[in-house]
Amino acid sequence: MGAFVMELDREILNAPPIKNPFVENGFKEYPVYARQELLREHKQRLHTQPGIEINLTLEGKAAYVIGHEVYTQSPGQLLVFSGRVPHQVYINPSCQYKRAVICFDEAGLMKETEFRSMPGFEMLGDFEPSYKQWMLEPEMFATIRWIVSRITEEIGEQKPGWREVVGSQLISLAVFIRRSAEGRERVPGSDPVAICCEYIQNHLHEELSLQNVSRLVHMSSEHLTRLFKRERGVTFYQYVLQRRVLECKRMLRHCPEMTLTDIAYAVGFASAAQFSRVFKSMTGQLPSQYRTHGQR
């Protein structure tokens, strides 16, 4: 499947942001705003609102502009950010986009008695909202989707005790989001490109797709592509080929018992022919020539 590409209207993005009247008016009645909605192409300006915004993509793809960054969202991805930063979601005209969104105002929550008395309430005031995006594991995706649906239904129906239910579910949501994010923090190092490079080096013999590796660092493949190009000066796929060729050089020098086909498969090339073609394009020599004469 090709990369998701969408041209954004720079005139709209450069216009001064407006306040989001739907969320701000909703906060006047209750400090939590929740919706599940199907969005189509639009040309609306960036907007702001108080508090934290949480977006869970259910179907389709969209581009989220947040400040000066663009984040591509696909099904199963979670995006958390400060509503005070100018932002907007833009939909590819060729598809529809379905999401679940929750916004909450930390200052407004402090005024709600049922929130203040709940265990874990302090987590909502220490949510660390700055631009976080990651792909959820299937089980976590299902859990968070259920919680968001429950919050949305309770606010919409407002049955007896709905405020208490929303409060407890919002705290549960914060717990599960933090639990999901901990998977990122346990990965050694904090540089996503460095993490990917280490993974590539240890898995050269496997199929290394951009989509699968981007999930390792919980970001979109498009965002990882930009980081790779900026920090390494090459694309993700060029880097993979470079590392494979370097490993091939080592094996050609130190593993004379291995055939060229054996080496090709050992570092992840699909065939000896592909190995020879890539190796010559990068070194100017065929693998057999390097083994016999080059070795530099």
C-alpha positions in Angstrom: 0.0 0.0 0.0 1.4 3.4 -0.9 2.1 6.1 1.6 -0.7 8.4 2.6 -0.1 11.7 0.9 -2.3 14.8 1.3 -1.7 18.3 0.1 -2.7 20.9 2.8 -3.9 24.4 2.0 -1.2 26.7 3.2 -3.5 29.7 3.1 -5.7 28.0 5.7 -2.8 27.0 7.8 -1.3 30.4 7.8 -4.5 32.2 8.9 -4.8 33.2 12.6 -6.4 30.4 14.7 -9.9 30.7 16.0 -11.5 29.5 19.2 -13.4 26.2 19.0 -17.0 27.2 19.9 -18.3 23.7 20.3 -15.7 22.6 22.9 -15.6 25.9 24.7 -19.4 26.1 24.9 -19.5 22.5 26.1 -17.0 23.3 28.8 -19.4 25.9 30.2 -21.8 23.1 31.1 -19.4 20.4 31.9 -15.5 20.2 31.8 -15.5 17.0 29.6 -16.4 17.0 25.9 -16.7 13.7 24.0 -17.8 12.6 20.6 -17.5 9.8 18.1 -17.9 11.2 14.7 -17.5 10.6 11.0 -15.6 13.5 9.3 -15.3 14.4 5.7 -13.1 16.8 3.7 -13.3 20.4 4.9 -11.4 23.7 4.8 -11.6 25.0 8.3 -8.9 27.1 10.0 -6.8 26.0 12.9 -8.5 26.4 16.3 -7.7 26.3 20.0 -9.5 25.4 23.2 -8.6 25.0 26.9 -7.4 21.7 28.3 -6.3 18.4 26.8 -7.4 16.7 23.6 -7.3 13.0 23.0 -8.0 11.5 19.5 -8.4 7.9 18.7 -8.6 7.0 15.0 -11.2 4.3 14.3 -11.4 4.2 10.5 -9.6 5.9 7.6 -6.7 8.3 7.6 -6.3 12.0 8.3 -3.6 14.6 8.8 -3.5 16.5 12.1 -1.8 19.8 12.1 -0.6 20.7 15.6 1.5 23.8 15.9 4.1 23.4 13.2 4.0 19.6 13.0 1.8 17.4 10.8 0.8 13.9 12.2 -0.8 11.3 10.0 -3.4 9.2 11.9 -4.3 5.7 11.0 -6.7 3.2 12.7 -5.4 2.2 16.1 -3.3 5.3 16.6 -3.8 7.6 19.6 -2.9 11.3 19.6 -2.7 13.4 22.8 -1.9 17.1 22.8 -2.7 20.4 24.5 -5.8 22.1 23.1 -4.1 25.4 23.6 -1.8 24.8 20.7 -3.4 25.7 17.3 -4.6 22.5 15.7 -7.0 21.0 13.1 -7.7 17.7 11.4 -7.8 17.5 7.6 -9.4 14.7 5.7 -8.2 13.2 2.5 -11.0 13.9 -0.1 -10.8 10.3 -1.4 -11.9 8.7 1.9 -13.9 9.1 5.0 -12.5 9.4 8.5 -14.0 8.2 11.8 -12.6 9.1 15.2 -13.4 9.2 18.9 -12.3 12.5 20.6 -12.3 13.5 24.2 -11.4 17.0 25.5 -11.2 17.9 29.2 -10.5 21.1 30.9 -8.2 20.6 33.9 -9.2 23.8 35.6 -12.9 23.0 35.2 -12.4 19.5 36.7 -11.1 21.1 39.9 -14.5 22.6 40.5 -16.3 19.3 40.2 -16.8 17.7 43.6 -17.2 14.1 42.2 -13.8 14.4 40.5 -11.9 15.7 43.5 -13.0 12.9 45.7 -12.0 10.1 43.3 -8.8 8.2 43.8 -6.3 8.9 41.0 -7.8 12.3 40.2 -4.4 13.9 40.4 -3.4 12.1 37.3 -5.6 14.3 35.2 -3.8 17.4 36.3 -0.4 15.9 35.4 -1.2 14.5 32.0 1.9 15.7 30.1 -0.1 16.7 27.0 2.7 17.8 24.6 2.3 16.1 21.2 2.2 12.4 21.9 1.3 9.9 19.2 1.6 6.1 19.2 0.1 3.0 17.8 -1.9 1.0 20.3 -1.6 -2.7 20.7 -4.9 -4.4 19.7 -6.0 -5.2 23.2 -5.2 -1.7 24.5 -7.0 -0.2 21.4 -10.2 -2.2 22.3 -10.0 -1.1 25.9 -9.5 2.6 25.2 -12.2 2.5 22.5 -14.7 1.0 25.0 -13.9 3.7 27.7 -14.2 6.5 25.2 -17.6 5.1 24.0 -18.8 4.8 27.6 -17.9 8.4 28.4 -19.6 9.6 25.2 -22.8 7.7 26.0 -22.9 8.9 29.6 -22.5 12.5 28.7 -25.1 12.2 25.9 -27.7 10.4 27.9 -27.1 11.9 31.4 -28.8 9.2 33.3 -28.7 9.3 37.2 -25.1 9.2 38.4 -23.6 10.0 35.0 -21.1 12.5 36.4 -19.6 9.9 38.7 -19.4 7.4 35.8 -17.7 9.9 33.5 -15.3 10.8 36.3 -14.3 7.3 37.0 -14.0 6.4 33.3 -11.9 9.5 32.6 -9.4 8.5 35.3 -9.4 4.9 33.9 -8.7 6.4 30.5 -5.7 8.4 31.9 -4.4 5.2 33.6 -4.6 3.1 30.4 -3.0 5.8 28.3 -0.2 6.1 30.7 0.2 2.3 30.8 0.3 2.2 27.0 2.9 5.0 26.9 5.1 3.1 29.4 5.9 0.7 26.6 7.7 3.5 24.8 9.6 4.6 27.8 10.9 1.1 28.6 12.6 1.0 25.2 16.4 1.7 25.8 17.3 5.2 24.8 15.0 8.1 24.0 15.9 8.9 20.4 13.4 7.1 18.1 15.8 7.1 15.1 18.6 5.5 17.3 16.1 2.9 18.6 15.1 2.1 15.0 18.8 1.9 13.9 19.6 -0.6 16.7 16.6 -2.7 15.8 17.5 -2.7 12.1 21.1 -3.8 12.9 19.8 -6.7 15.0 17.1 -7.8 12.5 18.8 -7.5 9.1 17.8 -11.0 8.2 14.1 -10.2 8.6 11.7 -8.2 6.4 12.2 -4.6 7.6 9.1 -2.6 6.5 8.8 1.1 7.4 5.3 0.5 8.8 6.4 -2.3 11.2 9.5 -0.5 12.5 7.6 2.8 13.0 5.2 0.9 15.3 8.3 0.1 17.5 8.6 3.8 18.4 4.8 4.4 18.3 4.8 7.1 15.6 3.4 7.3 12.0 5.6 6.0 9.2 5.5 9.5 7.6 6.8 11.2 10.8 9.6 8.6 11.1 10.5 9.1 7.5 11.0 12.8 8.1 13.1 12.2 11.2 15.3 9.6 9.4 16.0 11.9 6.5 16.8 14.8 8.8 19.0 12.9 11.3 20.7 10.3 9.0 20.7 12.1 5.7 19.1 9.1 3.9 15.7 7.5 3.7 14.7 4.6 5.9 15.1 2.1 3.1 18.4 3.5 2.0 19.7 3.1 5.5 18.5 -0.5 5.6 20.4 -1.2 2.3 23.5 0.5 3.6 23.5 -1.7 6.8 22.9 -4.8 4.8 25.8 -4.0 2.4 28.1 -3.3 5.3 27.2 -6.6 6.9 27.8 -8.4 3.6 31.2 -6.9 3.4 32.0 -8.3 6.8 30.8 -11.7 5.8 32.6 -11.7 2.5 35.8 -11.0 4.4 35.4 -13.4 7.3 33.1 -16.2 6.1 34.8 -17.8 3.1 32.7 -21.0 3.5 29.5 -19.1 2.8 28.2 -18.8 -0.8 27.0 -15.5 -2.1 23.4 -16.9 -1.9 23.9 -17.8 1.7 25.1 -14.3 2.5 22.3 -12.7 0.6 19.7 -14.5 2.6 21.5 -14.1 5.9 21.2 -10.3 5.6 17.7 -10.1 4.3 18.0 -9.8 0.5 15.3 -11.6 -1.4 17.8 -13.2 -3.9 21.4 -13.4 -4.8 20.6 -11.3 -7.9 19.2 -8.5 -5.8 22.2 -8.7 -3.4 24.6 -8.4 -6.4 22.7 -5.5 -7.9 22.5 -3.5 -4.7 26.1 -4.3 -3.7 27.5 -3.1 -7.0 25.4 0.1 -7.0 26.8 1.0 -3.6 30.4 -0.2 -3.9 31.1 -0.3 -7.6 32.1 -4.0 -7.4 30.2 -7.3 -7.6 30.3 -9.3 -4.4 32.5 -11.9 -6.0 35.0 -9.2 -7.0 35.0 -7.7 -3.5 35.7 -11.1 -2.0 38.5 -11.8 -4.4 40.2 -8.5 -4.9 38.5 -5.5 -3.2 38.1 -6.0 0.5 38.4 -2.3 1.3 
